[in-house]
Amino acid sequence: MVKVRPFHGLRPAKELAEKIASRPYDVLDSDEARELVKENPLSFLRVVKPEVDLEPSIDLYDRSVYEQGARNLRRLMENGAMVQEELPIFYFYRQIMGDHSQVGLVATVSAQDYRNNLIKKHEFTRKVKEEDRIRHIETQNAQCGPVFLTYPDVSELDSLQNRVCDTIDPEYDFTAPDGIRHTLWLVSDNKDIEVIESIFSRVPSLYVADGHHRSAAGTIIAERRQKNNSGHTGNEEYNYFLAVIFPKSQMKILPYNRVVADLNGNTVDEFINRVKENFTVSESSDASPSQNLMYSMYLGNKWYSLEPRESSFPADDPVKSLDASILQENLLNPVLGIDDPRTSERIKFVGGIRGTEELERLVDSGKYSVAFSLFPTSIDQLINVADSGNVMPPKSTWFEPKLRSGMVVHVL
């Protein structure tokens, strides 16, 4: 069973939340971030992407980048723009994007649970990205970007959340420039806090939806600090990392699409004939597949529908039966020569939030030759893979809406 814990959240002063809270560090590049902070000295991008305050030529992994982030966080604290709770509490965080609404619990979760696989993963992590997150956290002595977790719904927690959100005025409630509404409630009643802790003590597992490198970094830091603390008790803040935990019924997963630079030496006709070895192919007006085990392919100003032949994949394998796996093993690798999508420079992954128009634009520009639009992976597929102890192919899921950074920070 898992352990969640309230904490002394560091968060924006009520009137500044909209100015401070920012998009997460990993959904925009440095140039985009620099544009966003030009007119906003309080933007939390200055903490999570601190290179915006340095010369554009700076190496993103240079020590000065991490130190700049720490200075910017201290400045927000020292000038009163961000304040820390006197007592440890939980928070409910609601996001509304169009007609979709989701409410998660902001809490800290146990690094020991992550080590013991009670917080389950579905992706491999890369050491260089782990180390980047470690250096950010260690230099700032804070976890500024929450991990996005999910769990099977618990009606008791749903009822408590509904009561809190219906009867208590929110601390923050604003709509960001991208149209997504963010609302935060403080859960400070001791009885509610005890009930929430008790509920999660009966939840067998949590699942990482987004934030695998942040989870791994938080756990590595806990291990290092424990080793260097002769008086370690297990109750120190470094034993926990920041998370927002959503019930699985509220998860919204968008497709993670692919574009490939060339046809691997094939003509268009040769390429289509090779694709037909493992797929049925037909011209189509649909730019998005209507169900899993279907793909839409954009090639030569035309959309095609692809359906894998039953003999081309094992239907009972939780990983190999995923749409992303089938596409990789039966087309991207054997036909297009993309043997390792993690390292190949010939493939680009396009989040579903950008729409299929972005796929058409990329191919029509001439920079790419073919695009593939996938059906979204389901949350049950994600959980099945994690429960089996396996991992998904890279870029299998794109969760929306993204969590805002700087809404609540966990100080170590």
VOLUM-363496 format. One record per residue (C-alpha): residue in one letter; x, y, z; residue number from 0. Coordinates in steps of 0.5 Angstrom, whole numbers. Last residue first. Example, Ala and Ser with C-alpha at 12.3 -4.5 7.8 and 13.67 -1.06 7.14 Angstrom:
res/c1/c2/c3/n
S/27/-2/14/1
A/25/-9/16/0
***
This chain:
res/c1/c2/c3/n
L/27/40/2/411
V/22/45/-1/410
H/16/42/-4/409
V/13/47/-9/408
V/6/49/-11/407
M/3/53/-17/406
G/10/54/-19/405
S/9/49/-25/404
R/3/48/-28/403
L/1/41/-30/402
K/-1/39/-37/401
P/-8/38/-40/400
E/-7/34/-43/399
F/-3/27/-43/398
W/1/25/-49/397
T/3/17/-49/396
S/7/12/-53/395
K/13/17/-54/394
P/18/11/-53/393
P/15/4/-53/392
M/12/2/-47/391
V/15/-1/-41/390
N/15/-8/-38/389
G/13/-10/-30/388
S/7/-13/-32/387
D/3/-8/-28/386
A/6/-2/-31/385
V/4/-5/-38/384
N/-3/-7/-35/383
I/-3/0/-32/382
L/-2/4/-39/381
Q/-7/0/-43/380
D/-12/1/-38/379
I/-10/9/-39/378
S/-12/8/-46/377
T/-6/9/-52/376
P/-9/15/-56/375
F/-10/13/-64/374
L/-4/14/-68/373
S/-3/19/-74/372
F/3/17/-78/371
A/7/22/-82/370
V/11/21/-89/369
S/16/25/-92/368
Y/19/30/-88/367
K/23/36/-89/366
G/19/38/-95/365
S/14/43/-92/364
D/8/39/-94/363
V/11/33/-89/362
L/11/38/-83/361
R/5/42/-85/360
E/1/35/-86/359
L/3/33/-79/358
E/2/40/-76/357
E/-5/39/-79/356
T/-6/33/-75/355
G/-7/36/-69/354
R/-2/40/-64/353
I/-5/37/-58/352
G/-3/30/-61/351
G/4/31/-59/350
V/9/30/-65/349
F/15/25/-65/348
K/20/26/-70/347
I/24/21/-73/346
R/30/21/-78/345
E/35/23/-72/344
S/34/16/-69/343
T/36/16/-62/342
R/30/14/-58/341
P/27/11/-64/340
D/32/5/-65/339
D/31/1/-71/338
I/28/6/-75/337
G/30/3/-82/336
L/24/5/-86/335
V/21/-1/-88/334
P/23/-6/-82/333
N/24/-1/-77/332
L/18/4/-78/331
L/13/-1/-81/330
N/12/-8/-77/329
E/16/-7/-71/328
Q/15/0/-70/327
L/8/1/-72/326
I/6/-5/-68/325
S/9/-3/-62/324
A/6/4/-62/323
D/-1/1/-63/322
L/0/-3/-57/321
S/0/-11/-58/320
K/7/-12/-57/319
V/7/-9/-50/318
P/1/-12/-46/317
D/2/-19/-50/316
D/-4/-22/-52/315
A/-5/-20/-59/314
P/1/-22/-61/313
F/3/-18/-67/312
S/3/-19/-75/311
S/-1/-25/-76/310
E/-8/-21/-75/309
R/-6/-16/-80/308
P/-5/-9/-78/307
E/-10/-4/-81/306
L/-7/2/-85/305
S/-12/8/-87/304
Y/-9/13/-92/303
W/-9/21/-93/302
K/-6/24/-99/301
N/-1/30/-100/300
G/4/25/-102/299
L/4/21/-96/298
Y/0/22/-89/297
M/-2/15/-86/296
S/-8/14/-81/295
Y/-7/8/-77/294
M/-12/3/-74/293
L/-11/-2/-68/292
N/-14/3/-64/291
Q/-20/6/-66/290
S/-23/12/-70/289
P/-16/13/-73/288
S/-14/21/-75/287
A/-13/24/-82/286
D/-20/21/-85/285
S/-21/22/-92/284
S/-18/15/-94/283
E/-14/11/-99/282
S/-13/4/-97/281
V/-8/0/-94/280
T/-8/-7/-91/279
F/-2/-8/-86/278
N/4/-13/-86/277
E/6/-14/-93/276
K/2/-8/-95/275
V/7/-3/-92/274
R/12/-6/-97/273
N/8/-4/-103/272
I/7/3/-100/271
F/14/4/-100/270
E/16/1/-107/269
D/10/6/-110/268
V/13/12/-106/267
T/20/10/-108/266
N/24/7/-103/265
G/31/9/-100/264
N/29/10/-93/263
L/23/13/-94/262
D/25/20/-92/261
A/25/25/-86/260
V/20/21/-81/259
V/14/24/-78/258
R/10/21/-72/257
N/4/22/-67/256
Y/3/21/-60/255
P/-4/21/-59/254
L/-8/24/-53/253
I/-9/22/-46/252
K/-14/25/-42/251
M/-14/22/-35/250
Q/-21/23/-31/249
S/-23/16/-30/248
K/-15/14/-27/247
P/-16/18/-21/246
F/-11/24/-21/245
I/-5/25/-16/244
V/-1/31/-17/243
A/6/30/-14/242
L/12/32/-10/241
F/18/28/-8/240
Y/19/25/-1/239
N/25/22/3/238
Y/28/29/2/237
E/23/32/7/236
E/26/28/13/235
N/21/23/16/234
G/26/17/15/233
T/30/18/21/232
H/37/19/18/231
G/41/22/24/230
S/48/19/20/229
N/45/23/14/228
N/50/22/8/227
K/47/16/6/226
Q/40/18/7/225
R/42/24/3/224
R/44/20/-3/223
E/38/15/-3/222
A/33/21/-2/221
I/37/25/-8/220
I/36/18/-12/219
T/29/18/-11/218
G/27/25/-13/217
A/31/24/-19/216
A/27/18/-21/215
S/21/21/-20/214
R/23/27/-24/213
H/25/23/-30/212
H/19/19/-30/211
G/15/25/-30/210
D/8/24/-34/209
A/3/18/-32/208
V/7/15/-26/207
Y/2/10/-23/206
L/0/9/-16/205
S/-1/2/-13/204
P/-4/-2/-7/203
V/-9/4/-5/202
R/-11/2/2/201
S/-6/7/6/200
F/-8/12/0/199
I/-15/12/4/198
S/-12/13/11/197
E/-8/19/9/196
I/-14/22/6/195
V/-18/21/12/194
E/-12/24/16/193
I/-12/30/12/192
D/-19/31/12/191
K/-19/30/20/190
N/-14/36/20/189
D/-17/41/16/188
S/-12/44/12/187
V/-14/42/5/186
L/-13/48/1/185
W/-16/49/-6/184
L/-13/50/-13/183
T/-16/52/-19/182
H/-13/52/-26/181
R/-17/54/-33/180
I/-14/52/-39/179
G/-15/57/-45/178
D/-7/58/-47/177
P/-6/64/-44/176
A/-8/61/-37/175
T/-15/62/-34/174
F/-15/63/-26/173
D/-18/61/-20/172
Y/-13/61/-14/171
E/-14/60/-6/170
P/-21/56/-8/169
D/-27/58/-3/168
I/-29/52/1/167
T/-36/48/0/166
D/-36/45/-6/165
C/-29/44/-7/164
V/-28/41/0/163
R/-35/36/-1/162
N/-33/34/-8/161
Q/-26/32/-6/160
L/-29/28/0/159
S/-34/25/-4/158
D/-28/23/-10/157
L/-24/20/-4/156
E/-29/15/-1/155
S/-31/13/-9/154
V/-23/11/-10/153
D/-21/11/-17/152
P/-16/7/-19/151
Y/-9/11/-19/150
T/-6/16/-23/149
L/1/20/-22/148
F/4/27/-25/147
V/10/28/-22/146
P/11/36/-20/145
G/16/41/-22/144
C/19/45/-17/143
Q/22/40/-12/142
A/26/44/-8/141
N/34/45/-5/140
Q/35/50/-11/139
T/42/47/-13/138
E/39/40/-11/137
I/33/40/-15/136
H/36/43/-21/135
R/42/38/-21/134
I/38/32/-20/133
R/33/34/-26/132
D/39/34/-30/131
E/42/28/-27/130
E/36/24/-29/129
K/36/27/-36/128
V/43/25/-37/127
K/41/18/-34/126
R/36/17/-39/125
T/29/14/-36/124
F/25/8/-39/123
E/18/8/-39/122
H/12/5/-36/121
K/13/6/-28/120
K/10/4/-22/119
I/10/7/-15/118
L/9/1/-11/117
N/15/-1/-15/116
N/19/-2/-8/115
R/24/4/-10/114
Y/18/8/-12/113
D/15/7/-5/112
Q/21/8/-2/111
A/21/15/-5/110
S/15/16/-2/109
V/10/21/-4/108
T/8/28/-3/107
A/2/31/-4/106
V/-3/35/-9/105
L/-9/31/-10/104
G/-12/31/-17/103
V/-18/34/-20/102
Q/-20/33/-28/101
S/-24/37/-33/100
H/-25/36/-40/99
D/-30/40/-44/98
G/-25/45/-46/97
M/-19/44/-42/96
I/-21/45/-34/95
Q/-16/43/-29/94
R/-17/42/-22/93
Y/-12/42/-16/92
F/-14/39/-9/91
Y/-9/41/-4/90
F/-6/38/2/89
I/-3/41/8/88
P/3/41/13/87
L/3/47/17/86
E/6/54/17/85
E/5/54/9/84
Q/11/57/5/83
V/10/64/1/82
M/12/66/-6/81
A/12/73/-8/80
G/14/75/-1/79
N/21/79/-4/78
E/25/74/-1/77
M/21/68/-3/76
L/21/70/-11/75
R/28/72/-10/74
R/30/65/-7/73
L/27/62/-13/72
N/31/66/-18/71
R/37/65/-15/70
A/36/58/-15/69
G/35/58/-22/68
Q/41/62/-24/67
E/45/57/-20/66
Y/42/51/-24/65
V/44/55/-31/64
S/51/57/-28/63
R/53/50/-27/62
D/52/49/-35/61
Y/47/44/-37/60
L/44/48/-42/59
D/50/50/-45/58
I/50/58/-46/57
S/49/61/-53/56
P/43/64/-51/55
E/46/69/-46/54
L/43/68/-39/53
D/36/70/-36/52
V/32/65/-40/51
E/37/59/-38/50
P/33/59/-32/49
K/28/54/-35/48
V/25/52/-28/47
V/26/58/-24/46
R/25/63/-29/45
L/20/59/-32/44
F/16/61/-26/43
S/14/68/-29/42
L/15/73/-24/41
P/19/78/-29/40
N/14/78/-34/39
E/14/82/-40/38
K/20/78/-43/37
V/18/72/-40/36
L/14/68/-45/35
E/19/70/-51/34
R/25/67/-47/33
A/21/61/-46/32
E/20/60/-53/31
D/27/61/-55/30
S/29/56/-49/29
D/24/50/-52/28
L/17/49/-50/27
V/14/43/-47/26
D/19/40/-42/25
Y/20/46/-37/24
P/13/46/-35/23
R/8/52/-37/22
S/8/57/-32/21
A/5/59/-25/20
I/8/66/-23/19
K/3/71/-26/18
E/-3/67/-25/17
A/-1/66/-18/16
L/0/73/-16/15
E/-6/75/-12/14
K/-6/69/-8/13
A/2/70/-6/12
P/5/64/-10/11
R/6/57/-7/10
L/11/54/-2/9
G/8/48/1/8
H/9/45/8/7
F/7/38/6/6
P/2/33/7/5
R/4/26/6/4
V/2/20/1/3
K/4/13/3/2
V/2/7/-2/1
M/0/0/0/0
***
